[in-house]
Amino acid sequence: MQFFLNITLGGIANGMIVAAVALGLVLIFRATNIVNFAQGAMAMITTYVAYAILHQGVDYWVALICALAVGLLFGSVVQFVLIRPIQNKSPLNAIILTFGFLIFLEGVAGAIWGSTTRTYPAPFSEFGQKLGTTQIAFSPFDVYILVSVLALMGIMLVLFRATNLGLRMRAVAFAPEAARLLGVRVQPLLTLGWALAAAAGVLAALLVVPTSSLTPNFMDVILIYGFTAAVVGGLDSPVGALVGGLITGLSLAWVGGYLGGSLEPMAALALVIVSLMIRPEGLFARPAARRV
Amino acid sequence: MNAVKRPVQALAAKSWFRWPRQPMLRHGLFALLAGVGFYFLTNWLSAFNDYEVGQIAFYAIALAGVTLLTGITGQISLGNGGFMAVGAFTLALLYTHTTWNLVPELAVVIVVSALAGAVIGFPATRLRGPYLAGMTLTVAVGLPYLTNQYESIFGGDQGLPTPPPTGPSNVNPEQWLAWIQLLCALIVLVLLGNLLRSRFGRSFRAVRDDEIAASLAGINVSRTKVIAFMVSAACAGLAGGLLALSAGVTNSAEFPLALSIYLLAGVVLGGTGSLMGVWWGAIVVVYLPSEWAMDLASDFHANSLVSANLAIIIFGLVLVVMMLVAPSGIQGGIRWVVRRLAAYFSSDPVTNMSLPLQELNGPGIGKPTENGGGPVAAAEKQGV
């Protein structure tokens, strides 16, 4: 029972991280119909930058803010340089391009920093709490994960629901042509969407990296899980990203805890397949007919 | 379609030589010539070069599988590296547990990989674009983990032995292996060439171009996609088995995510819709990581980290740049040149029109958008 409780708590913490990755994918998908397979790799590069900043002797929080800023900048540059030219072409082009960019970034990281593993510090203790006499595997760091991802979600919610800018972004995502006709400048908003998505990815990476380790491909599997979560929740629903993240995190934690950790990626595949068979558009997607 | 002549025929019409009109005969004759050419090539080359020619052969098979699925049926697959792993491990298990010879082993490899393709293909029939890409990416990333989970079966990090077959004593082993791999490649390409000229081939293209139109024309879209997945996975599995023979051992480290990217880059480079393009792609996939990237790195006195990663950097760049600049690949460029030559020597006003690259290649990866395309593409779509 205690084992079950512990892996469940771990699953919730991981699920929140996965939800942040999924949120990044969803933000981009609902605005541009592109799944950004390079998102994990972009966050990985930014994490290396944060690592370098951290080793200048600055505080964890300063490095975190720098990393988020770098993420915002990186996301907008990528949208501006790589995505704009192919936006109206076949979706296959965009998939191949982001996939190519993923491996390009991993190669660059490998060429600069090598494949040696580095450790990235956590701001809080990663060791579980004592609750009475029993050890509970829920550390202060897990609380930090929970709080920061919920804060990210909250900021996004306020941005999209309560500000004029958010309203315009939703209009662009919903009907770009109509939004353009109503005087919304579409391209800058798409760039902003990519920037926010990249920042969400960076936050996820910085939450993962203390418990895994910093290598050029440490985000590969996390990206897969994020994609799984986004598919489960619906690729165009931010709420779906959160719920999908939790579902994915918990299922993987249970599979990993009871059957073996190496089965987790295949469990993600199974989850994607089952979810697509039962509810292809995801749990929270807006009902959409495919245009003929 | 009739208005634009095929370039080979347009050239041949001027000369004494005419390729047979029957696809089977034409492809068979072509393969026979290629086979004779390869025989002399392998005799002339050193043992190590023979080994590389064999590698080109099995990568050509794998690339043909990706071409069929992605370029011709329009179903993006980032997971064919995973299917190669399925083929390789099937061969390794057969070698460990049976005493069969290579031919039935490879037959089983093909069947098992085709079944794996069907398992992935069935859910995939309900998916489009990014969903499909993500699912196949999960296959590529996740499958190697399975071999770590069941170490007692798959041998863990050590892997399982898959020694190359021993040939006649007067042929050196590398050459014998290269012959086997080349023979497989030629057979596979002839069969695929015929498949693409058959009803199935037309269904594949119809599904790629417009699923709804295809289903209105009586094509069972789901079945067509599953068949494409199975054929593609069978090609990948056979290629994986032949890769295992070249490597001598089979372990999950030989099937990293980078392999799937090599395959995609090879197909994009060769030209997404073209079977002949797979040879260009295969040459790049074999030589770029092992030689060209190393040479380039040493030319620039780069350190070992850079030279170890240069290949995947270049492949990534290739994918990005090709998508931005030239989505029809090397073979697309060659076809364009041949067509322009044919048009130059011909007085046919239709072939003489200056046509943009993409329209000549048909709607492939670089498929023009709905409202783009121009008159000839539109005429092709209407079957004029």
Interface residues (C-beta under 8 A of the other chain):
Chain A: F29 N33 I34 V35 F37 L82 P85 I86 N88 K89 S90 P91 L92 N93 A94 I95 I96 L97 F99 G100 F101 L102 I103 F104 L105 E106 G107 V108 G110 A111 I112 W113 G114 N217 D220 V221 I224 F227 T228 V231 L235 G260 S262 L263 E264 P265 M266 A268 L269 V272 I273 L276 M277 P280 R290 V292
Chain B: T70 G74 I76 L78 P123 R126 L127 R128 G129 P130 Y131 A133 G134 M135 L137 T138 V139 V141 G142 L143 Y145 L146 N148 Q149 I212 L257 A258 I261 L264 A265 V268 L305 V306 A308 N309 L310 A311 I312 I313 I314 F315 G316 L317 V318 L319 V320 M323 L324 P327 I365 G366 K367 T369
